[in-house]
Amino acid sequence: MGVNAVHWFRKGLRLHDNPALRECIQGADTVRCVYILDPWFAGSSNVGINRWRFLLQCLEDLDANLRKLNSRLFVIRGQPADVFPRLFKEWNIAKLSIEYDSEPFGKERDAAIKKLASEAGVEVIVRISHTLYDLDKIIELNGGQPPLTYKRFQTLISRMEPLEMPVETITPEVMKKCTTPVSDDHDEKYGVPSLEELGFDTDGLPSAVWPGGETEALTRLERHLERKAWVANFERPRMNANSLLASPTGLSPYLRFGCLSCRLFYFKLTDLYKKVKKNSSPPLSLYGQLLWREFFYTAATNNPRFDKMEGNPICVQIPWDKNPEALAKWAEGRTGFPWIDAIMTQLRQEGWIHHLARHAVACFLTRGDLWISWEEGMKVFEELLLDADWSVNAGSWMWLSCSSFFQQFFHCYCPVGFGRRTDPNGDYIRRYLPVLRGFPAKYIYDPWNAPESIQKAAKCIIGVNYPKPMVNHAEASRLNIERMKQIYQQLSRYRGLGLLATVPSNPNGNGNGGLMGYSPGESISGCGSTGGAQLGTGDGHTVVQSCALGDSHTGASGIQQQVLTQVTVKQVVSYTMLMETISNHIYCKQGERPLVLALVQGNAQIQKKKLRALDQKSSDRAQIKLLDWKRSLPLKEHMGQNSCYSVLELKCCESSCSKITYFFINYFQLFSVVVNKSNFWNALFLTGISMVFNFLMTLSQRAN
């Protein structure tokens, strides 16, 4: 009697780098590849039509590729616990192979199937291929607990054994004598169903922007790798209106469904980097998209409450509001803020939005404006996003709502200014909100401010043809920042500041359509909160301490904040990132000039001359004054006897601040930037505190 085997496809919907399937074929006389479709799940409301279409296209492509091996895909409807006992008997199965599922629900399901297989005398083969690493080994290396900061995660994986190479693609040669019994009525019994068969109404459904399947995934990977300039220069693509649209090199949905192997992506990137950089070793940051995915998988693997606030040990318990009406307006793109509504419209139509767009709408729903739980936003993303992954989706929402991983709650995206900065002309809004097409660029992000004559000319009256803003952003964000501040102050009393770990907001690293990503800072007139981010951390980095002091941090909206932010910037990364981050803390009302105190190292007179030369090229002149600090810093003995520190006072308007900040970063070793409206000594005092903090951090790193 021959050996009959079954491979159970779940996420890894591919034939390349599929070690479980490859091992299943070895020594087997017959192999059947099955996909179990839960009919109850098909009718549930938590998966939208775009996700179902993508999945069915993946299955159709997989079936087509299996046909080339003289095999077929068996799509079976039912519950795995009901299906497999029947298949074990009916097909006389001796071996079952599966890809390891690290998520708690998957582990529980697989444990039940393994028990059924054992009772039936079926050998079960489990291999890891959906993640780069064995997550249990990462946790073991961390003393039995998952790492809760990205820096700690990077430290752990740097100590692990090198990654295994992807296994070869399943070919006719691999199949050899292993056959697949296929009946004449296979399509009727086991064919891939259509959307209509699953109960979806497809009338008016536009064509897919993201075609599913392994074939498409590998084509996109090659296009992605053709962008040699990106790898050669290791630069982040510049943001513009086109960046917000679906890219032919985007890979995130294909990684989520396993149409593309993360290991293949990893090693292809590595090989290309070595070719371009002459065999030099690539930095970990090159794999940002993949490693953040691994980080969230690791954090979630032993936490079945990872997608909940209550009962989740790593989630801050925040008393969010319950407002179904406001939630529906957000989810359906009816907030009255064109930037937010255009993003949610694109998400509903296409099943994908840029990672910065995700940041904007997540912040708006949670800590920015509506104060609605991240769990509600996560459910909407789970329904609509093609690349929504249980671990990554929940982790991203906790992070963006400052419920875990990231606590810089004073960084808030402005629903007007952030979009205007990304796409000044408003082409993105016109594409997804045709009703606003007639508005000029000046008013397209805030059409409620347009005069009645312009609204009539645009054939769109705000409050009639398009809704008025559902909230006052300035007031709502001010209130919510204060709420967050009180929550974290209370938390620090009980848990200690050391437990409030902060990770850098650079989860996407490089690559379009990533999981999340770096958020450029935002300093836009008309918005009182910032859209800043903390940059990547690591050893051998320059530390810059930025402070916005009490009543000095006042935008046009009148929002007042107290901020103390540590920003760590890698030397090899473009200084433009640091410039953007520091610029977050430089504000001015229209007609006002804030006081900027910059502590610099070196000959201040020479620096002042250089700065004046720069200023002469600027249309907005800055007032520059050298302050005599008598070179008597309290930490001078710790920083070197030959060090010379000086303070420059700058009074500038908004447009020249970025030039001045950029000048500092490129010409000086910048230690501290302080923004203050009037209280010089308070600013100087906090600058000293920031230096003490940096010194203590240095001692701590040396001790470790």
C-alpha positions in Angstrom: 0.0 0.0 0.0 1.3 3.4 -1.0 1.9 6.4 1.3 -0.9 9.0 0.9 -0.2 12.6 2.0 -2.1 15.8 2.4 -0.7 19.3 2.6 -3.0 21.8 4.3 -2.6 25.4 2.8 -3.6 28.2 5.1 -1.4 31.3 4.8 1.5 30.1 2.7 -0.3 30.1 -0.6 2.7 29.4 -2.8 5.0 26.7 -4.2 8.3 28.5 -3.7 10.0 28.2 -0.3 7.4 25.8 1.1 9.4 23.4 3.2 6.4 21.7 4.7 5.0 20.8 1.3 8.4 19.8 0.0 8.9 17.4 2.9 5.4 16.1 2.6 6.1 15.1 -1.0 9.3 13.2 -0.2 8.5 9.5 0.3 4.8 9.9 -0.6 3.1 8.1 -3.4 0.2 10.5 -3.6 -0.3 14.1 -2.3 -3.4 16.2 -2.2 -3.2 20.0 -1.5 -6.2 21.2 0.4 -7.6 24.5 1.4 -10.5 24.5 3.9 -13.0 27.3 3.4 -15.1 28.0 6.4 -18.6 28.8 5.1 -19.5 30.7 8.3 -16.4 32.8 7.9 -17.4 33.6 4.3 -20.7 35.0 5.5 -19.3 37.1 8.4 -19.1 40.8 8.1 -15.5 41.1 9.3 -14.0 40.3 5.9 -14.8 42.6 3.0 -15.3 41.8 -0.6 -11.8 43.0 -1.7 -10.1 40.6 0.8 -12.3 37.7 -0.3 -11.6 38.5 -4.0 -7.8 38.6 -3.3 -8.0 35.3 -1.4 -10.0 33.6 -4.2 -7.5 34.9 -6.8 -4.7 33.5 -4.7 -6.4 30.1 -4.7 -7.1 30.2 -8.4 -3.4 31.0 -9.1 -2.3 28.3 -6.8 -4.5 25.8 -8.5 -3.2 26.9 -11.9 0.4 26.4 -10.7 -0.4 23.0 -9.3 -1.9 21.9 -12.6 1.6 22.5 -14.1 2.7 19.7 -11.7 -0.2 17.5 -12.8 -1.9 18.2 -9.5 -4.9 20.3 -8.3 -6.0 22.3 -5.3 -8.8 20.8 -3.3 -11.0 23.5 -1.8 -13.2 22.0 0.9 -15.9 23.7 2.8 -16.3 23.1 6.5 -14.6 23.3 9.9 -11.1 21.7 10.0 -12.0 19.6 13.1 -14.9 18.1 11.1 -13.2 17.8 7.7 -9.9 16.1 8.6 -11.3 13.0 10.4 -13.3 12.3 7.3 -10.4 12.9 4.9 -8.0 10.7 6.9 -10.4 7.8 6.4 -11.6 8.5 2.9 -8.2 9.1 1.4 -6.3 6.7 3.7 -3.9 9.5 4.8 -0.5 8.7 6.4 1.1 12.2 6.4 -0.3 15.7 7.0 2.0 18.7 6.5 1.3 22.3 7.6 3.1 25.6 7.8 3.6 26.7 11.4 1.1 29.3 12.5 2.5 31.5 15.3 -0.8 33.2 16.3 -2.6 32.0 19.4 -5.8 31.0 17.6 -3.8 29.1 15.0 -1.8 27.3 17.6 -4.9 26.2 19.4 -6.6 25.0 16.1 -3.5 23.1 15.1 -3.1 21.4 18.5 -6.7 20.1 18.0 -5.9 18.8 14.5 -2.6 17.2 15.7 -4.6 15.3 18.3 -7.1 14.1 15.7 -4.2 13.1 13.4 -2.5 11.2 16.2 -5.7 9.3 17.0 -5.9 8.4 13.3 -2.3 7.3 13.1 -1.3 10.2 10.8 2.1 11.7 11.0 2.1 15.6 11.2 4.9 17.6 9.6 5.2 21.3 10.8 7.7 23.7 9.4 8.3 27.4 9.9 8.1 29.5 6.8 5.7 32.4 7.4 8.2 34.2 9.6 11.9 34.7 9.3 12.7 33.4 12.8 11.5 30.8 15.2 9.6 33.1 17.5 9.9 30.7 20.5 13.7 30.9 20.3 13.5 34.7 20.4 11.4 34.6 23.5 13.6 32.0 25.1 16.6 34.2 24.4 14.8 37.0 26.2 14.3 35.0 29.4 10.9 33.6 28.5 9.2 36.9 27.7 8.6 38.6 24.3 10.7 41.7 23.7 8.5 44.8 23.9 10.8 47.3 22.3 12.1 47.2 18.8 15.6 47.9 19.9 15.6 44.9 22.2 14.1 42.8 19.5 17.0 43.8 17.1 19.5 43.0 19.8 18.1 39.5 20.2 17.9 38.6 16.6 21.5 39.8 16.1 22.6 37.0 18.5 20.7 34.3 16.7 22.0 31.9 14.1 21.9 33.1 10.5 18.6 32.6 8.7 18.1 29.4 6.7 18.0 29.9 2.9 14.6 29.5 1.1 14.0 26.0 -0.1 13.7 25.4 -3.8 10.4 25.8 -5.6 8.2 22.7 -6.1 8.8 21.5 -9.7 7.8 18.4 -11.7 11.2 17.0 -10.8 10.5 17.4 -7.1 7.1 15.6 -7.6 8.8 12.7 -9.4 6.5 9.7 -8.9 4.2 11.5 -6.4 0.8 11.9 -8.1 -2.5 13.5 -7.2 -5.7 11.5 -7.7 -8.1 13.9 -9.6 -11.6 12.9 -10.5 -13.6 14.0 -13.5 -15.9 16.0 -11.3 -13.1 17.7 -9.4 -14.3 21.3 -10.2 -17.8 20.6 -9.0 -16.5 19.0 -5.8 -13.3 20.9 -5.0 -13.2 23.9 -7.3 -12.4 27.5 -6.2 -15.8 29.2 -5.6 -16.7 32.5 -7.0 -17.7 35.6 -5.1 -21.3 35.1 -6.1 -21.3 31.6 -4.7 -20.1 33.0 -1.4 -23.1 35.3 -1.4 -21.4 38.6 -2.5 -23.1 41.1 -4.9 -20.5 41.9 -7.5 -22.7 44.4 -9.6 -20.6 47.5 -10.1 -17.5 46.0 -8.5 -14.4 47.6 -10.1 -11.5 45.6 -11.2 -8.9 44.6 -8.6 -6.1 47.1 -8.0 -4.2 44.3 -6.3 -4.5 41.0 -8.2 -3.9 38.1 -5.9 -1.6 35.1 -6.3 2.0 33.8 -6.2 2.6 34.7 -9.9 1.7 38.3 -9.3 3.8 38.4 -6.1 6.9 37.2 -7.8 6.5 39.6 -10.7 6.1 42.5 -8.2 9.2 41.3 -6.3 11.3 41.6 -9.4 10.0 45.1 -10.1 10.7 46.0 -6.5 14.3 44.8 -6.8 14.8 46.6 -10.1 14.8 49.9 -8.2 18.5 49.6 -7.7 18.9 53.3 -7.0 16.9 52.9 -3.9 19.1 50.2 -2.6 22.3 51.8 -3.8 21.6 55.1 -2.1 19.6 53.6 0.8 17.3 56.6 0.7 13.7 56.8 1.7 11.4 57.6 -1.3 10.2 61.2 -1.3 6.5 61.6 -0.4 4.1 63.1 -2.9 0.6 62.6 -4.2 1.6 59.5 -6.2 3.1 57.9 -3.1 -0.4 57.6 -1.7 -1.6 55.5 -4.7 -1.2 51.7 -5.0 2.2 50.8 -6.4 3.0 48.1 -8.8 5.9 47.2 -6.5 3.8 46.9 -3.3 4.2 43.6 -1.5 2.4 43.8 1.8 -0.8 41.8 0.8 1.3 39.1 -0.8 3.4 38.7 2.4 0.3 38.6 4.5 -1.3 35.7 2.5 2.0 34.0 2.0 2.0 34.4 -1.8 5.5 35.7 -1.3 8.0 34.1 1.0 9.4 36.6 3.5 12.7 34.6 3.4 12.9 34.9 -0.3 12.3 38.7 0.0 15.0 38.9 2.7 17.7 37.1 0.8 16.9 38.8 -2.5 17.3 42.2 -0.8 20.6 40.9 0.8 22.0 39.7 -2.5 21.1 43.0 -4.3 22.6 45.1 -1.5 25.9 43.1 -1.6 26.1 43.6 -5.4 25.5 47.3 -5.3 27.6 47.9 -2.2 30.5 45.6 -3.2 29.8 42.7 -0.7 29.4 44.9 2.3 27.0 43.6 5.0 23.5 45.2 4.9 22.2 47.0 8.0 19.2 45.6 9.8 17.3 48.7 8.9 17.2 47.5 5.2 14.8 44.9 6.3 12.5 47.2 8.3 9.3 46.1 6.8 10.0 42.4 7.5 11.5 42.9 11.0 8.6 45.0 12.3 6.3 42.2 11.1 8.4 39.7 13.1 8.4 42.1 16.1 4.6 42.1 16.3 4.4 38.4 15.6 6.7 37.8 18.5 4.8 40.1 20.8 1.5 38.4 20.0 2.4 34.7 19.8 1.7 33.9 23.4 -0.9 36.6 24.1 -4.4 35.5 23.0 -5.7 38.9 24.2 -3.3 40.8 22.0 -6.2 42.2 19.9 -8.1 43.4 23.1 -7.5 46.2 25.6 -9.0 44.4 28.6 -7.0 41.5 29.8 -4.0 42.5 27.6 -1.0 42.8 29.9 1.0 45.0 27.5 -1.9 47.4 26.7 -2.6 50.6 28.6 -6.1 50.7 29.9 -7.6 53.9 28.5 -11.3 54.9 29.1 -12.2 55.4 25.4 -15.5 56.9 24.4 -18.2 54.7 22.8 -19.8 56.7 19.9 -21.2 54.4 17.2 -22.4 57.4 15.1 -18.9 59.0 15.1 -17.3 55.6 14.3 -19.6 55.1 11.3 -18.7 58.5 9.9 -15.0 57.8 10.2 -15.4 54.3 8.7 -17.6 55.5 5.8 -15.5 58.6 5.0 -18.0 61.2 6.2 -16.0 63.1 8.8 -16.0 66.4 6.9 -12.2 66.4 6.7 -11.3 65.7 3.1 -7.9 64.2 3.9 -9.4 61.6 6.3 -12.4 60.9 4.1 -10.3 60.4 0.9 -8.1 57.9 2.8 -11.1 55.9 4.1 -12.7 56.0 0.6 -9.5 54.6 -1.0 -9.4 51.9 1.7 -13.0 50.8 1.0 -12.6 50.9 -2.7 -9.2 49.3 -3.2 -8.3 47.5 0.1 -5.1 49.4 0.7 -3.8 52.7 1.9 -0.2 54.1 2.4 1.3 53.6 5.8 1.3 57.3 6.5 -2.4 57.5 5.6 -3.0 54.7 8.1 -1.2 56.8 10.7 -3.4 59.8 10.0 -6.8 58.0 10.2 -5.8 55.9 13.2 -4.7 59.0 15.1 -7.9 60.8 14.1 -10.1 58.0 15.4 -8.2 57.4 18.7 -6.1 59.9 20.6 -6.2 62.7 18.0 -9.8 63.7 17.6 -12.6 61.2 18.3 -11.2 59.3 21.3 -12.7 56.0 20.1 -11.0 52.7 21.0 -8.3 51.4 18.7 -10.2 48.0 18.8 -13.0 49.6 16.7 -10.5 50.9 14.2 -8.7 47.5 14.1 -12.0 45.8 13.2 -12.6 48.2 10.3 -9.1 47.6 9.0 -9.6 43.8 9.4 -12.6 44.0 7.2 -11.2 46.3 4.5 -7.4 46.0 4.4 -5.9 43.3 2.1 -2.8 43.1 4.2 -4.6 43.1 7.6 -2.9 40.5 9.7 -4.1 39.7 13.2 -0.7 40.3 15.0 0.4 43.2 12.9 -3.0 44.9 12.7 -3.5 44.8 16.5 0.1 45.8 17.2 -0.1 48.7 14.8 -3.3 50.0 16.3 -2.0 49.8 19.9 1.2 51.6 18.7 -0.6 54.4 16.8 -3.1 55.0 19.7 -0.2 55.1 22.2 -1.7 52.1 24.0 1.5 50.2 23.8 5.0 50.2 22.4 5.0 54.0 21.8 4.0 56.7 24.3 4.7 60.0 22.5 1.1 61.0 22.7 1.8 64.7 22.1 2.6 63.8 18.5 -0.7 64.2 16.8 -1.5 64.4 13.1 -3.4 67.4 11.8 -6.2 66.3 9.5 -5.6 69.4 7.4 -1.9 70.2 7.5 -0.5 66.7 7.1 -2.3 66.1 3.9 -1.6 69.5 2.5 2.1 69.0 3.1 2.1 65.6 1.4 0.0 66.7 -1.6 -0.3 70.5 -1.8 -2.4 70.5 -4.9 -5.0 68.1 -3.5 -4.9 65.7 -6.5 -5.4 62.7 -4.1 -8.5 64.3 -2.6 -10.0 65.0 -6.1 -9.4 61.4 -7.1 -11.3 59.9 -4.2 -13.8 62.7 -3.4 -15.0 63.9 -6.8 -17.6 66.1 -5.0 -14.7 68.4 -4.0 -13.0 68.4 -7.5 -14.0 72.0 -8.1 -12.3 73.5 -5.1 -9.0 75.3 -5.6 -5.9 73.9 -3.8 -6.1 76.7 -1.3 -9.4 75.3 0.2 -9.5 71.7 -0.8 -8.2 70.5 2.6 -10.5 72.9 4.6 -13.4 73.6 2.2 -15.5 74.9 5.1 -13.3 78.0 5.1 -14.0 78.7 1.4 -16.1 81.8 0.8 -19.7 81.0 -0.4 -18.9 82.2 -3.9 -16.1 79.6 -4.2 -18.3 76.9 -2.8 -21.0 77.8 -5.4 -18.4 77.9 -8.2 -17.2 74.4 -7.1 -20.8 73.2 -7.1 -20.4 71.9 -3.6 -21.9 73.7 -0.6 -20.4 72.5 2.7 -23.1 71.2 4.9 -25.2 70.2 1.9 -23.2 68.4 -0.7 -20.3 67.6 1.6 -20.5 67.4 5.4 -19.1 70.0 7.8 -16.2 68.9 10.0 -17.6 66.6 12.7 -15.2 67.9 15.4 -13.1 71.0 16.1 -9.7 69.5 15.6 -7.8 72.1 17.6 -10.1 71.8 20.7 -10.4 68.0 20.5 -6.7 67.3 20.1 -5.9 69.7 23.0 -8.4 67.9 25.2 -7.2 64.4 24.2 -3.5 65.2 24.7 -4.4 66.4 28.2 -6.3 63.1 28.7 -3.3 61.1 27.6 -1.0 63.1 29.8 -3.1 62.4 32.9 -3.3 58.7 32.1 0.4 58.3 31.7 1.2 60.4 34.8 -1.1 58.1 36.8 0.5 55.0 35.2 4.0 56.2 36.0 3.1 56.5 39.7 2.3 52.8 39.9 4.6 51.2 37.3 7.6 53.5 37.2 8.8 55.3 34.1 11.2 52.5 33.3 8.4 50.2 32.4 7.0 52.7 29.8 9.2 51.6 27.0 9.3 53.7 23.9 10.2 52.3 20.4 11.1 54.3 17.3 8.3 55.0 14.8 10.2 53.5 11.8 8.5 50.1 11.4 8.3 50.1 7.7 11.9 50.8 6.9 12.0 50.7 3.2 9.6 49.6 0.6 6.3 50.8 -0.7 3.1 49.7 0.9 4.7 48.6 4.1 3.2 47.6 7.4 3.6 51.0 8.9 6.5 53.5 8.6 8.4 56.7 9.4 6.2 59.7 10.0 7.6 63.0 8.8 7.2 65.7 11.4 4.4 68.2 10.8 4.6 71.9 11.6 1.7 73.4 9.7 0.0 76.7 10.3 -3.6 76.1 11.4 -2.9 72.9 13.3 -1.8 72.9 16.9 -0.4 69.4 17.2 2.5 67.7 15.6 2.8 64.7 13.4 6.3 64.0 14.5 8.0 60.7 15.1 10.9 59.3 17.0 13.6 58.2 14.8 15.5 54.9 15.0 17.7 54.1 17.9 20.9 52.1 18.4 24.4 52.2 19.6 26.8 54.7 18.1 24.1 57.3 17.5 23.9 61.0 18.0 21.4 62.0 20.7 19.5 65.2 20.3 17.2 66.4 23.1 14.3 68.5 22.0 12.1 70.4 24.4 9.0 72.5 23.9 8.5 74.3 27.2 5.1 74.8 28.8 3.3 77.8 27.3 5.9 78.2 24.5 4.5 75.3 22.4 1.5 77.3 21.1 0.2 76.9 17.6 -2.3 79.0 15.8 -5.0 76.9 17.4 -3.9 77.9 20.9 -2.9 74.4 21.9 -0.4 74.4 24.8 1.8 71.4 25.5 4.7 70.4 27.7 7.1 68.2 25.8 10.4 66.5 26.6 11.4 64.2 23.8 14.6 62.2 23.3 15.4 61.7 19.6 18.2 59.3 18.7 19.5 59.5 15.1 21.8 57.2 13.3 24.9 58.9 11.9 24.6 57.2 8.5 21.0 58.2 8.0 20.2 61.4 6.1 20.2 64.4 8.4 17.0 65.5 6.7 15.1 63.1 8.9 16.5 64.8 12.0 15.8 68.2 10.6 12.2 67.3 10.1 11.9 66.0 13.7 13.4 69.0 15.3 11.3 71.3 13.1 8.3 69.7 14.8 9.1 71.8 17.8 9.4 75.1 16.1 6.1 76.9 15.9 4.8 80.4 15.4 1.5 82.1 15.1 1.0 84.3 12.1 3.2 87.4 12.6 5.0 86.0 15.6 8.7 85.1 15.9 9.4 82.3 18.5 12.7 82.3 20.5 14.9 79.4 19.5 17.8 78.5 21.8 20.4 76.2 20.2 23.3 74.8 22.3 26.1 74.2 19.9 29.7 72.9 20.2 32.6 74.9 18.7 33.5 78.5 18.0 30.2 80.3 18.2 31.5 83.4 16.4 32.4 81.4 13.4 29.1 79.6 13.5 27.3 82.9 13.7 29.1 84.2 10.6 28.1 81.1 8.7 24.6 81.4 9.9 24.4 85.0 8.8 25.7 84.1 5.4 22.9 81.5 5.2 20.4 84.0 6.4 21.3 86.5 3.7 20.1 84.0 1.1 16.8 83.7 2.8 13.9 86.0 2.1 12.8 85.7 5.8 15.6 87.1 7.9 16.4 85.6 11.2 17.5 87.7 14.2 20.6 86.0 15.5 22.2 86.9 18.9 25.2 85.2 20.6 24.4 84.6 24.3 27.3 84.7 26.7 27.2 81.5 28.7 30.8 82.0 29.9 31.5 78.4 28.9 30.7 77.3 32.4 28.5 74.3 31.8 28.0 72.0 34.9 28.8 68.9 32.8 31.9 70.3 31.1 34.2 67.9 33.0 32.2 65.0 31.7 32.2 66.1 28.1 35.9 66.9 27.7 38.1 69.8 28.9 38.6 71.1 25.4 35.0 71.3 24.5 33.5 74.7 23.9 29.8 75.2 24.1 27.8 78.3 23.2 24.2 79.3 23.0 22.8 81.1 19.9 19.4 82.9 20.2 17.4 83.0 17.0 14.2 84.8 16.3 12.7 83.6 13.0 9.4 83.2 11.3 8.2 79.8 10.2 9.6 79.6 6.7 13.2 80.3 7.8 13.1 78.0 10.8 13.6 74.9 8.7 16.6 76.5 6.9 18.2 77.4 10.3 17.6 74.0 11.7 19.0 72.3 8.6 22.0 74.6 8.9 22.7 73.6 12.5 22.4 69.9 11.7 24.7 70.0 8.7 27.4 72.3 10.2 27.4 71.6 14.0 27.4 68.8 16.5 24.0 69.6 17.8 23.3 68.7 21.4 20.0 70.4 22.2 17.3 72.5 20.7 14.9 74.4 23.0 11.8 76.3 21.8 10.5 78.9 24.2 8.4 82.0 23.8 9.7 84.1 26.6 11.2 82.4 29.6 14.9 82.2 28.7 16.1 80.9 32.1 13.5 78.2 32.1 14.7 77.1 28.7 18.3 77.2 29.8 17.4 75.1 32.9 15.7 72.4 30.9 18.5 72.4 28.4 20.8 71.5 31.3 18.4 68.8 32.4 18.4 67.3 28.9 22.2 67.2 29.0 22.2 65.5 32.4 19.8 62.9 30.9 22.0 62.3 27.9 25.0 61.9 30.2 23.2 59.4 32.4 22.1 57.5 29.3 25.7 57.4 28.1 26.9 56.0 31.5 24.1 53.4 31.4 25.1 52.2 27.9 28.7 51.9 29.0 27.7 50.0 32.0 25.8 47.6 29.9 
